[in-house]
Structure formats: C-alpha cells, structure tokens
Amino acid sequence: MNQYVIHGGHPLFGEVTVSGAKNAAVAIIPAALLVDGVCRIENVPQISDVTLFFSILEELGAHVRVLNRHAVEIDCRHIRSTKPSYELACRIRASYYLVGALLGRFGQATVAMPGGCNFGVRPIDLHVKGFRAMGAEVTEGGFINASVPGGRLKGASIYMDLVSVGATMNVMMAAVLADGYTTIDNAAKEPHIVDLANFLNSMGADIKGAGTDTIKIRGVDRLTGGTYSIIPDQIEAGTYMAAVAAAGGQVHIKNIIPKHMDCISSKLLEMGVEITEQDDSLLVRRSGPLTHTNVKTLPYPGFPTDMQPQITTALTLAEGTSIVTEGVWDNRYKYVAELKRLGARIQVDGRVAVVEGVGRLEGAPVQACDLRAGAALVIAGLAAQGTTTLGSVHYIERGYEDMVGKLRGIGADIEVVDVPEPEKKEAGVS
Ligand code: UD1
C-alpha cells in the first residue's frame, strides 16, 4: 500500500496539463456497450476507475484495445453476458451506468449495487424510476435486475424529482435505442452530461438539449461506431487551482475549457487569487493573503460538490471566517477530522462547515477517506509547514491521473512511498 509523503510550505510554479474528465470517462466507457461497432475514444484519463471499467467490459465480451496512454478502441459487437461479476462491479460507483447501457442494447442487465466513495446515502431510485417508465421490470437487492418484456424499451416522458447527474446519464443511455421519443425534464446540466450526449450522437444517436433542463432523445435502431475525444476534467483543473490558492505561487493550467471553470474561478477570485483566462488554459497566481468567503455547493452551473473539500482546505488559510454549505450530499465532511490534525479550525453542523482561518497549517500523518477528500489533504500537505504523510491514496488514484508526477512538475516536494508490512500493521491499515 502506498503513502504520499509531502514536505510542504513551498509555493508552486510551472505548468500542469489536465487529463480527460473522470466523470465523463466512467459514463462514456460503459456507454460503448450500446454501440454495435468499434468506438475509438481519445483523451481517456489513466486512472484506476477507467482500468476497472475496461476489465468489466472485457469480461462481458468486449474487445478493448489500448492504443496509447490516452486512447482506446472498444468493440462491443460480440457481447456474451449482461451480468458483470459482483467482484468487479461493486468496486465502482459508476457501475450503475452498466444497467442503462445493457438494458438499452440487450433488454436486460444484472449488476451488483454500486460501491465507490461513501459520503452519505446514495440512492438510485431515480434511475430505477426512469427505467420503469420506459417499460422495464426492475428488482433491487444485492443486485439490480432489470429486463424489458419484448427486449426493447419504449420512449417515455420522465421528470426527475431532483437533479441527478447519474440518473440523467443512465436514462439517456437507456433511451438512445428505445422505441420512440424520450424526454428528460429537470435534467442535470454538468459538462459530462453534454459530453456523454456528444459521444452518443457521434456514434449515431439522436439526442438534443443536453446541457439544458430538458433533454429530448429520439430512439434509433443501432449505434454504429466512430471516434470521440473526452472533455478535460473540470474538477482536476479546479483541484490544481485550489492547490495554488492554498500554497501560493503561479501555475499555468493547460488543456481546460475555461467556461467550465467559471463556477470555481469566481470563488477563487473572491478569495484574492488572480486568474487570467487564455484560449484553453488559465494562469493562476496567489501572492497576497487569502480572503474569507462563503461557498454553497449546487448542481452545475453552481459550485461543484466535488470541489468542496479542496476549497474548504484553501479557506482554512484565509483571513476571517468562511461558511461552507454542502447542497448535494448529506455527509461530505469526514475529511475535516483529518484536516484538524494539521491545525485547521472547522466546526461542522450537518451540511454546514464554519471555517475559521488560521495563519498556518503544520504537517501531520493523515488518511484519505474518499477521492476528493484525499485531494484536499494533498493540498493541505502542500500548504502546511513540515511533513505530511497521507495514507489510503488508492482513493486518489481512482480519479486523478499521475497527481504526484504533475505536482512534482510544478515544484512540489511530494513522493510516493511503499509502506512496508510491519509499519502498515502499526499504522492500523493492514
Ligand atoms: C455524480 C458524481 C459525483 C458527484 C455527483 C454530484 C460520478 C461517477 N459521480 O454522482 O462525483 O459528487 O454526481 O455532482 O459521476 N439522488 C437520489 N436518487 C437517485 C440519485 C441521486 O436521491 O436516484 C440524490 C443523491 O442522494 C444526491 C443527489 O441526488 O443527494 C445528487 O446525486 P447525483 O447527481 O445522482 O450523484 P451521482 O450521479 O451519484
């Protein structure tokens, strides 16, 4: 098991290139199951969630050919099974997309209830409601069992009771090969929703309105294949922006879509970070003190919940008191206990965190408890004086491509250390 060892307290300088979006990739790769042909997908991030999806697809009978570090060819013409193994599917939250894709193409799916990051109850009732509206019979337990009599879903009008990224994408996948028209109202509008729609359209689907409240899908008989490039990762870019805010310095963040960054940039600007927008990059600079601000996470185009731990970490170093309100998940402050080990002053009450700025953080041993919490603790370690050792970094590797290499490229003193067995036992992580 690896740990990150960070000698912090140094500003960051240089360039960092953002990879393809994790949350787009973990939808687009299973969506390849809908395609009766070969898809070439580019700008694929090299992260463990993606590798796991390749294994799941291969197990179902897909031919996955990795062309280079960031490009893959997936051929789903000869799928043998609609039941991925429990061992693989339960390891990843986004395995729920296998239900929409398999049900849409083959009229049946049996998929283990998803795992992944745990920050509160993560129901999938809206996904199931959508599938049922399209004529599927669905039972839930350890597995989600979905099938449609006659083998083909029927288009339907579906109103999402609340804005859900996963349910919007899953219903979209199920609907592309359905008989007739599907309308999704109160749809999520995240950049990866648009990316999935663009991917499916480039394979032969007919989806309109992705990125707005209402998505309209005309079912087609077949998706035939093509080439598609995944968008850059908004959250990865935001994480490096928050790292510059916390540690100081000047970093050129390349390969981004500036419009996707507005919701994050606007908060960092309020905090005193300087941001200069270029065509597909941002120059981020922090030399003076950070100012307190209030943040509330919301569905896009609001401030993303997946950036909440990172901005809260930067706010621990801002002058004055900031209020952070989590508007999406019930329990997304588990990392605060670890941040306090470094000297942060934060009081959590339900979905609200009151962050009292401190002059400095001090390095300490800490543990990641999920993907973005892990990223936040890396940021804290970069800003803190002294040495921080971060355990359970496999969470970070689920969603950040080569975070350590990229941070070293902008001058961070961070290394990966393999913890020998006896120390693991002493540290209680065996
Ligand atoms: C996705 C992201 C996750 C991000 C979240 C919100 C992936 C793999 N994960 O998760 O990183 O934090 O969007 O931007 O892309 N809900 C229901 N019933 C449902 C579905 C959701 O009540 O059937 C609720 C959830 O409990 C939550 C809210 O809706 O409170 C939003 O969840 P959702 O947008 O669905 O998150 P995910 O798609 O699971």
Residues whose N, C-alpha, C, O or C-beta is under 5 A from the ligand:
A	BS01	UD1	N23 A94 V121 R122 P123 I124 D125 L126 H127 V163 S164 V165 G166 A167 T305 D306 V328 W329
